[in-house]
Amino acid sequence: SKHTQLSRCLTTTDLIALGVGSTLGAGVYVLTGSVARDKAGPSIVLSFLIAAVASVMAGLCYAEFGSRVPKAGSAYVYSYITLGELWAFVIGWNLILEYVIGKYLYLVFTFILYLKQKTHFCTTDMGTSSVARAWSENVDALIGGKFRDFSLTYLKMETPGFAEYPDFFAFAIILVLTGVLCFGVKESAMFSKIFTGVNILIILFVIVAGSLTADINNWYITAQDIQNHNKVCESSKNLGTGGFFPYGVSGMMSGAATCFFGFVGFDIIATTGEEVKNPQRSIPISIVFSLLIVFVAYFGISIVLTLMVPYYMMDTGAPLPMAFAGVGWSWAVYPLAVGATCALSSSLMGGLFPMPRIVYAMAQDGLIFRFLAKINKRFKTPLIATLLSGLLAGIMVLLFDLEDLVDMMSIGTLLAYTLVAMCVLILRYQPEKEDSKSGPRISMADFNELDSSETLLSRLINPKLNFPTLKSGKLVYSCVMVIGLLAFVLCAALVNFSHTSYSLAMVLCLISSALIILLTIVILRQPQSTKKLTFTVPFVPILPILSSVCNIYLMCELSSGTWIPFSVWMVI
């Protein structure tokens, strides 16, 4: 709908900048090194390709909904329209969790201190932190760690579950960005465009400069090279067997599961449905282009990095600075530090931007307090929701060590992706309201006669009507729900294949796979809606079902300890 209290001022370029900025955070400077050394080796380039395909499938589903339902709220609104209030509230509640905690990334290690303190490429520690704390750490490194030293001296906290010290710098960053968000969406988009632009320029510098020192032999490392390295470093760590697949195909797939989370963040675009000038056109285009830009960045850096440095010698905390130092380009640490800071700034904006809009959409529907849906007349933003969201995120960054909540946030994201794919599938097979201009395709009497004369078997195998009815829509709805349950059984069996009885796992996999294929064929036989949309997901129902299975598989890959705090959040 064009009718909204929010300001429609965003263009396609603004959305692409928001999408890339939110997705392409500091992970691009760190993720490649950790996955290449410990999981995939040079085959990380294929890991990113597989992760990109899985992300694009989810992105296409969001793109169709953005074209169909251009409203604020993203997956919450899509679930509300298709599945009703209960599922919508579940998704909205988990999206709030996702954005409150923030877009987690590998901690941006202190690049300058790394170069000063480390003299070899042996093992390093790796950590995680919120984007705001990572931003604070990165800037603190540039001034010699003075913030950290002062805080540990005078403000140290020794309470279990809390951070080492309250990070007032990170708290101040969040308050400043919350103020920017309050002033208007256009100002927020301009902020994101500046920092995203600088980040992309630094990434291009890395790809071009790194290619000048690339050595193709680093993709053909032998087992003897690894043994010699372990002797020098006095390490017994398993570093694979060398070659392009040092950890095998399974290592490459495990790397793909980790790399998938490097593409999380594009859903920010779907929350801007009521603030875009032409949402039906801009949202699909910007989602596709954002994911394409992010893939090229990850793919390019993974190629260059694995060609610059043997995978087993990579630093998992600061791989790019160490790689450039290894070829004698120590000065590159400065542009890399600037790029990481800009990436964190735009990513932090990407974490803060969507949450007030989710809260606004839920408050409009009465699922949370309605006063949170109030729009400021001057700035045309959900002011109260923005202030409360920023304050809550700031308090959590100030006090809590959020390291253990990373995977908990991932469950919420993957659940949202799964339900959006299912909602696209369900809506595509629902009957549309009668068009007053063209009129019904057949008379109502003929329609009732045809629809009531169909038996369940004929409706499954050979439906008589060439457009959806209430009965065919309910049939597809039921099939999709059953496919979701079967996909969970299939993925759980695959993930726990080595921990359960071989015969039991095989039986579960074969039966669930066969039933999923059978139900997919049933859906394929049903008539689809012919409503014209600006963008539609291709290969329905195959692509949404594949997307759902991929997301459920990644959910099953998360540890059992992750599901406990997630369950507590759901009970709350």
C-alpha positions in Angstrom: 0.0 0.0 0.0 1.1 3.6 -0.8 -0.6 4.9 2.4 1.9 5.1 5.3 2.9 7.5 8.0 6.5 6.8 7.3 8.5 8.9 4.8 8.8 7.3 1.3 12.3 8.7 0.3 14.6 5.7 -0.3 15.9 4.8 -3.8 17.2 1.5 -5.1 20.8 2.8 -4.5 20.0 3.6 -0.9 18.7 0.0 -0.4 21.7 -1.6 -2.0 24.0 0.5 0.3 21.9 -0.6 3.4 21.9 -4.2 2.3 25.7 -4.4 1.5 26.6 -2.4 4.6 24.6 -4.7 6.9 25.8 -7.9 5.3 29.4 -7.1 4.4 30.7 -6.4 7.9 34.1 -7.0 9.4 33.6 -10.7 8.7 35.1 -10.2 5.2 38.4 -9.3 6.9 38.4 -12.2 9.3 36.0 -15.0 8.2 38.1 -16.1 5.3 41.2 -16.8 7.4 39.5 -18.9 10.1 37.4 -21.0 7.6 40.4 -21.6 5.2 42.8 -22.7 7.9 40.6 -24.8 10.1 37.9 -26.2 7.8 38.2 -25.8 4.0 41.7 -24.7 2.8 41.7 -23.4 -0.7 38.3 -24.9 -1.3 36.9 -22.1 0.7 36.2 -20.4 -2.7 33.7 -23.2 -3.3 32.4 -22.9 0.3 31.5 -19.2 -0.4 29.9 -20.2 -3.7 27.6 -22.8 -2.1 26.8 -20.4 0.8 26.0 -17.7 -1.8 23.6 -20.1 -3.6 21.8 -20.9 -0.4 21.6 -17.2 0.5 20.3 -16.3 -3.0 17.5 -18.8 -2.6 16.4 -17.1 0.6 16.9 -13.7 -0.9 14.7 -14.5 -3.9 11.9 -15.5 -1.5 12.3 -12.2 0.3 12.3 -10.4 -3.0 9.0 -11.8 -4.1 7.4 -10.9 -0.8 8.9 -7.4 -1.0 7.2 -7.0 -4.3 3.9 -8.5 -3.1 3.7 -6.9 0.3 5.6 -3.6 0.4 5.2 -3.0 4.2 7.6 -2.5 7.1 8.2 -5.6 9.2 10.0 -8.0 6.8 9.5 -11.7 7.8 7.0 -10.7 10.5 4.6 -9.2 8.1 5.0 -12.0 5.6 4.2 -14.6 8.2 1.3 -12.6 9.5 -0.4 -12.5 6.1 0.2 -16.1 5.3 0.2 -18.1 8.6 -1.5 -15.8 11.1 -0.8 -14.0 14.4 0.9 -16.9 16.3 3.6 -17.6 13.8 4.0 -13.9 13.1 4.6 -13.2 16.8 7.1 -16.0 17.0 9.1 -14.6 14.1 8.8 -11.0 15.3 10.0 -12.0 18.8 13.0 -13.8 17.3 13.8 -10.9 14.9 13.9 -8.6 18.0 16.3 -11.0 19.6 18.4 -11.0 16.4 18.7 -7.2 16.2 19.0 -6.5 19.9 22.0 -8.8 20.2 23.4 -7.4 16.9 25.0 -8.8 13.8 27.7 -11.0 15.4 31.0 -11.2 13.7 34.4 -12.6 14.5 36.1 -10.1 16.8 38.2 -7.7 14.8 41.6 -8.2 16.4 43.9 -5.3 17.0 45.7 -5.2 13.7 48.6 -3.0 14.6 49.3 -4.9 17.9 49.2 -8.2 16.0 52.0 -6.9 13.6 54.1 -5.6 16.5 53.7 -8.7 18.8 53.6 -11.6 16.4 56.8 -12.9 14.7 55.5 -16.1 13.1 52.3 -17.6 11.7 51.6 -20.2 14.3 48.3 -20.7 16.2 46.3 -17.6 17.3 43.2 -17.2 19.5 39.8 -16.4 18.0 36.9 -14.7 19.6 33.4 -13.2 18.9 31.8 -10.0 20.1 29.0 -7.7 19.2 29.5 -5.3 16.3 29.6 -2.3 18.7 32.3 -3.9 20.9 34.3 -4.9 17.8 34.1 -1.3 16.5 35.3 -0.1 19.9 38.1 -2.7 20.0 39.2 -1.8 16.4 39.4 2.0 17.1 41.0 1.4 20.5 43.8 -0.6 18.7 44.6 2.4 16.6 45.3 4.5 19.7 47.3 1.9 21.5 44.6 0.2 23.6 44.1 3.2 25.9 40.4 2.7 26.4 40.9 -1.0 27.4 43.7 -0.2 29.8 41.8 2.5 31.5 38.6 0.4 31.8 40.5 -2.6 33.1 42.2 -0.4 35.7 39.3 1.5 37.0 36.1 -0.2 35.8 36.8 -3.9 35.9 33.8 -6.2 36.5 34.4 -9.6 37.9 30.8 -10.9 37.8 30.3 -14.2 35.9 28.2 -13.7 32.7 29.1 -10.0 32.3 31.9 -8.5 30.2 35.3 -7.8 31.6 34.5 -4.1 31.8 31.7 -1.8 30.8 32.4 -0.6 27.3 31.2 3.1 27.5 32.8 3.8 24.1 30.6 1.1 22.4 27.6 2.4 24.4 28.2 6.0 23.1 28.5 4.7 19.5 25.1 3.1 19.7 23.5 6.2 21.2 25.0 8.4 18.4 23.7 6.1 15.7 20.3 5.9 17.4 20.2 9.7 17.2 21.0 9.5 13.5 18.2 7.0 13.0 15.7 9.3 14.9 16.4 12.2 12.5 15.3 10.3 9.5 15.7 7.3 7.2 17.4 9.4 4.4 20.1 10.6 6.8 20.7 7.0 7.9 21.0 5.8 4.3 23.5 8.5 3.6 25.6 7.5 6.6 25.5 3.9 5.4 26.4 4.8 1.8 29.5 6.7 2.8 31.0 3.9 5.0 29.9 1.1 2.7 31.6 2.9 -0.2 34.9 3.2 1.7 34.7 -0.5 2.7 34.2 -1.6 -0.9 37.2 0.5 -2.0 39.4 -1.1 0.6 38.2 -4.6 -0.5 39.0 -3.7 -4.2 42.4 -2.6 -3.0 42.9 -6.0 -1.2 41.9 -8.0 -4.3 44.0 -6.0 -6.8 47.1 -5.6 -4.5 46.9 -9.2 -3.3 46.7 -10.6 -6.9 50.1 -9.0 -7.6 51.7 -11.4 -5.0 49.6 -14.5 -5.7 51.3 -17.8 -6.1 49.2 -20.7 -7.7 51.4 -23.2 -5.9 49.6 -22.4 -2.6 46.6 -24.4 -4.1 48.9 -27.4 -4.5 50.5 -27.8 -1.1 51.8 -31.2 -0.2 51.5 -33.2 3.1 55.3 -32.8 3.5 55.0 -29.0 3.6 52.5 -29.3 6.4 54.7 -31.7 8.4 57.6 -29.3 8.0 55.5 -26.4 9.3 54.3 -28.4 12.3 58.0 -29.2 13.2 59.0 -25.5 13.0 56.0 -24.4 15.1 56.2 -27.5 17.4 52.5 -28.0 16.8 50.5 -31.2 16.5 47.3 -29.5 15.2 45.5 -31.2 12.4 46.0 -29.0 9.3 44.7 -31.4 6.7 46.5 -33.2 3.9 47.2 -30.4 1.5 45.9 -29.9 -2.0 42.8 -28.0 -2.9 40.6 -30.0 -0.5 42.9 -30.5 2.5 39.9 -31.4 4.7 38.0 -33.3 2.1 34.6 -32.4 0.6 33.1 -32.6 4.1 35.4 -29.8 5.2 34.4 -27.7 2.3 30.7 -28.2 3.2 31.3 -27.5 6.8 33.0 -24.3 5.7 30.0 -23.5 3.6 27.8 -23.7 6.7 30.0 -21.2 8.4 30.3 -18.9 5.3 26.5 -18.8 5.0 26.3 -16.5 8.1 28.6 -14.1 6.2 25.6 -13.4 4.0 23.1 -12.8 6.7 21.9 -9.2 6.8 20.2 -8.6 3.4 16.8 -8.9 5.1 17.3 -5.3 6.3 16.0 -4.3 2.8 12.7 -6.0 3.4 12.1 -3.9 6.6 12.0 -0.7 4.5 8.8 -1.5 2.6 7.0 1.7 3.7 10.0 4.0 3.2 10.9 3.2 -0.4 9.7 5.3 -3.4 8.9 2.3 -5.6 9.1 -0.8 -3.3 7.7 -3.3 -5.8 10.7 -2.6 -8.1 13.4 -1.4 -5.7 13.2 -4.2 -3.1 13.7 -7.2 -5.4 16.5 -5.4 -7.4 18.4 -4.3 -4.3 18.2 -7.7 -2.6 19.7 -9.5 -5.7 22.4 -6.8 -6.3 23.3 -6.7 -2.6 23.9 -10.4 -2.5 25.8 -10.3 -5.8 28.2 -7.6 -4.5 28.7 -9.4 -1.2 29.5 -12.7 -3.0 32.0 -11.0 -5.3 33.7 -9.5 -2.3 34.0 -12.7 -0.4 34.9 -14.8 -3.4 37.6 -12.3 -4.6 39.2 -12.1 -1.1 39.1 -15.8 -0.6 40.9 -16.4 -3.9 43.5 -13.8 -3.3 44.2 -14.7 0.3 44.6 -18.5 -0.4 47.0 -17.7 -3.2 49.0 -15.2 -1.1 49.5 -17.4 1.9 49.5 -21.2 2.4 46.2 -22.0 4.1 47.9 -23.7 7.1 49.9 -20.5 7.8 46.9 -18.1 8.0 46.2 -16.1 11.0 42.6 -16.7 12.0 42.2 -13.4 13.8 43.8 -11.0 11.3 44.5 -12.9 8.1 44.8 -10.0 5.7 47.3 -7.9 7.7 49.4 -10.9 8.4 49.2 -12.0 4.7 50.4 -8.6 3.5 53.1 -8.4 6.2 54.3 -11.8 5.0 55.0 -10.4 1.5 56.6 -7.3 2.9 53.7 -4.9 2.6 53.3 -4.0 6.3 52.0 -0.6 5.5 48.7 -2.2 4.3 47.6 -2.6 7.9 46.5 1.1 7.9 44.0 0.9 5.0 42.8 -2.4 6.3 42.1 -0.9 9.7 40.2 1.9 8.1 38.2 -0.6 6.0 37.3 -2.7 9.1 36.2 0.4 11.0 34.0 1.5 8.1 32.6 -2.1 7.7 31.8 -2.2 11.4 30.1 1.2 11.3 27.8 0.3 8.4 27.1 -3.1 9.9 26.2 -1.5 13.2 23.8 0.7 11.4 22.4 -2.4 9.7 21.8 -4.0 13.1 20.1 -0.9 14.6 18.0 0.1 11.5 15.6 -2.8 11.2 14.6 -3.4 14.9 12.4 -0.2 15.3 10.6 -1.1 12.1 9.9 -4.7 13.3 8.7 -3.2 16.7 6.6 -0.6 14.8 4.9 -3.3 12.7 4.1 -5.5 15.7 2.8 -2.6 17.7 0.5 -1.5 14.8 -1.1 -5.0 14.9 -1.4 -4.9 18.7 0.9 -7.8 19.4 3.1 -5.5 21.6 2.3 -2.1 23.2 0.6 0.2 20.7 2.4 3.3 21.8 5.6 1.9 20.1 3.9 2.4 16.7 3.7 6.2 17.2 5.3 8.1 14.3 7.1 11.4 14.9 5.4 14.0 12.7 8.5 16.0 12.1 11.0 13.2 11.3 8.6 10.6 10.0 10.3 7.9 12.0 9.0 5.5 14.8 10.8 7.7 17.3 9.8 5.9 20.6 10.6 2.4 19.1 13.9 3.7 17.8 14.9 5.2 21.1 13.9 2.2 23.2 15.6 -0.2 20.7 18.9 1.8 20.8 18.8 2.1 24.6 18.2 -1.7 25.0 21.0 -2.6 22.6 23.3 0.0 24.3 22.7 -1.5 27.7 23.4 -5.0 26.5 26.7 -3.9 24.8 27.6 -1.9 27.9 27.3 -4.7 30.4 27.1 -8.1 28.9 29.6 -10.5 27.3 27.4 -11.8 24.5 29.8 -14.4 23.2 27.6 -17.4 24.1 24.5 -16.0 22.3 25.8 -16.0 18.7 24.3 -19.3 17.6 21.1 -18.4 19.5 20.6 -15.4 17.2 21.4 -17.7 14.2 18.4 -19.9 15.0 16.1 -16.9 14.8 17.5 -15.8 11.5 17.3 -19.3 9.9 13.8 -19.8 11.3 12.7 -16.5 9.6 14.3 -17.6 6.3 12.6 -20.9 6.5 9.1 -19.5 7.1 9.5 -16.8 4.4 10.3 -19.6 1.9 7.3 -21.6 3.0 5.0 -18.5 2.9 6.0 -17.7 -0.7 5.1 -21.3 -1.6 1.8 -21.2 0.2 0.7 -17.8 -1.2 1.6 -18.8 -4.8 -1.1 -21.5 -4.7 -3.9 -19.5 -2.9 -6.9 -18.2 -4.8 -6.8 -14.5 -5.6 -9.7 -12.1 -5.1 -11.9 -11.6 -8.1 -10.7 -8.9 -10.4 -13.5 -6.3 -11.0 -12.1 -5.4 -14.4 -11.7 -8.8 -15.9 -14.3 -10.6 -14.0 -14.3 -14.3 -13.0 -12.8 -16.8 -15.5 -15.9 -19.0 -15.3 -19.3 -18.6 -13.8 -19.7 -19.2 -10.1 -22.2 -22.0 -10.7 -19.7 -23.9 -12.9 -16.9 -23.2 -10.5 -18.8 -24.7 -7.5 -19.8 -27.7 -9.6 -16.3 -28.4 -10.8 -14.7 -27.8 -7.3 -17.2 -30.0 -5.5 -17.1 -32.8 -8.0 -13.3 -33.4 -7.6 -12.3 -36.2 -5.3 -9.2 -36.0 -3.2 -7.4 -38.4 -5.5 -8.2 -36.4 -8.6 -7.3 -33.2 -6.9 -3.9 -34.7 -6.0 -3.1 -36.1 -9.4 -5.1 -34.3 -12.0 -6.9 -31.1 -10.9 -9.7 -30.0 -13.3 -9.3 -26.3 -12.7 -6.4 -24.3 -14.1 -6.5 -21.7 -11.3 -6.3 -22.1 -7.5 -9.4 -22.7 -5.3 -9.8 -22.7 -1.5 -9.5 -26.5 -1.5 -6.4 -26.6 -3.6 -4.9 -23.9 -1.5 -5.6 -25.8 1.7 -4.1 -28.9 0.1 -0.8 -27.1 -0.7 -0.8 -25.5 2.8 -1.0 -29.0 4.3 1.7 -30.4 2.0 4.1 -27.5 2.9 3.6 -28.0 6.6 4.3 -31.8 6.3 7.3 -31.1 4.1 8.7 -28.8 6.9 8.4 -31.6 9.5 9.9 -34.2 7.1 12.8 -31.8 6.3 13.6 -31.5 10.0 13.6 -35.3 10.3 15.8 -35.6 7.2 18.3 -32.9 8.3 18.5 -34.2 11.9 19.3 -37.7 10.6 22.0 -36.4 8.3 23.6 -34.2 11.0 23.6 -37.0 13.5 24.5 -39.8 11.0 27.7 -40.8 12.7 26.2 -40.7 16.2 23.1 -42.9 15.6 22.5 -46.4 14.2 23.5 -46.6 10.6 20.4 -48.5 9.6 18.0 -46.2 11.5 19.6 -43.1 9.9 19.4 -44.6 6.4 15.7 -45.6 6.9 14.8 -42.1 8.2 16.7 -40.4 5.3 15.2 -42.6 2.6 11.6 -42.4 3.9 11.6 -38.6 4.5 13.3 -37.9 1.2 10.8 -40.1 -0.7 7.9 -38.4 1.0 9.3 -34.9 0.4 9.7 -35.7 -3.3 6.1 -37.2 -3.4 4.6 -34.1 -1.8 6.6 -31.8 -4.1 5.1 -33.6 -7.1 1.6 -33.2 -5.6 2.2 -29.4 -5.2 3.6 -29.3 -8.8 0.3 -30.6 -10.0 -1.8 -27.9 -8.4 -2.7 -24.7 -10.3 -0.7 -21.6 -9.4 -2.0 -18.0 -9.0 -1.7 -16.0 -12.2 -1.5 -12.6 -10.3 1.1 -10.4 -12.0 3.9 -9.3 -9.7 7.0 -7.2 -10.3 9.2 -10.1 -9.3 8.4 -13.8 -8.7 10.6 -16.6 -7.5 11.5 -18.9 -10.3 11.2 -22.7 -10.2 8.3 -22.8 -7.7 7.9 -25.1 -5.7 11.4 -26.6 -6.1 13.4 -23.5 -5.1 11.5 -22.5 -2.0 11.5 -26.2 -0.8 15.3 -26.4 -1.4 15.8 -23.1 0.5 13.8 -24.4 3.4 15.7 -27.7 3.6 19.1 -25.8 3.5 18.0 -23.5 6.3 16.7 -26.3 8.4 19.9 -28.3 7.9 21.9 -25.3 9.1 19.6 -25.1 12.2 20.3 -28.7 12.9 24.0 -28.1 12.6 23.9 -25.8 15.7 24.8 -27.4 19.0 22.2 -28.7 21.5 23.4 -26.2 24.0 22.3 -23.4 21.6 18.7 -24.6 21.6 18.4 -24.3 25.4 18.8 -20.4 25.7 16.7 -20.2 22.5 13.9 -22.2 24.2 14.2 -19.9 27.2 13.7 -16.8 25.0 10.7 -18.5 23.4 9.2 -19.2 26.8 9.7 -15.5 27.8 
